[in-house]
């Protein structure tokens, strides 16, 4: 029997993971604790269920955000990585190498939902390079972000 394998990690590449097995599902949580933990409108999470989680490079540092939940983040760059409670572990959707494979199917903590979230799709949208005139540095920007795949070592090459 072949089990699915999912990989991912933080922005700087210091913390990487592998999940082996079928994940339970994906959600977003609007509660105020999740908003603060992610510095965002909500927390997008994949419940790993009975799948096996292994840290393949580094490990998260933790913050006990309540008496029942601790949250893991990269000690190097601060990327939010985990939500850990008695009922299991969830990993941030954006930390997966292929986040599009984990679309949310339910929303939690809707009592904290910000009123404008349901209208975000109505906002004007622009491609990053559409702002070149206002932000000319975008023309030659070089990303130091870890790529969306495992690497033997990181950082690679000559970079800060």
HELIX and SHEET records of a PDB file:
HELIX    1   1 UNK A   32  UNK A   38  1                                   7    
HELIX    2   2 UNK A   93  UNK A   95  5                                   3    
HELIX    3   3 UNK A   99  UNK A  101  5                                   3    
HELIX    4   4 UNK A  110  UNK A  112  5                                   3    
HELIX    5   5 UNK A  117  UNK A  122  5                                   6    
HELIX    6   6 UNK A  128  UNK A  131  5                                   4    
HELIX    7   7 UNK A  136  UNK A  140  5                                   5    
SHEET    1   A 3 UNK A   5  UNK A   9  0                                        
SHEET    2   A 3 UNK A  16  UNK A  20 -1                                        
SHEET    3   A 3 UNK A  52  UNK A  57 -1                                        
SHEET    1   B 7 UNK A  61  UNK A  64  0                                        
SHEET    2   B 7 UNK A  70  UNK A  73 -1                                        
SHEET    3   B 7 UNK A  80  UNK A  85 -1                                        
SHEET    4   B 7 UNK A  88  UNK A  92 -1                                        
SHEET    5   B 7 UNK A  43  UNK A  47 -1                                        
SHEET    6   B 7 UNK A  25  UNK A  29 -1                                        
SHEET    7   B 7 UNK A 106  UNK A 108  1                                        
END                                                                             
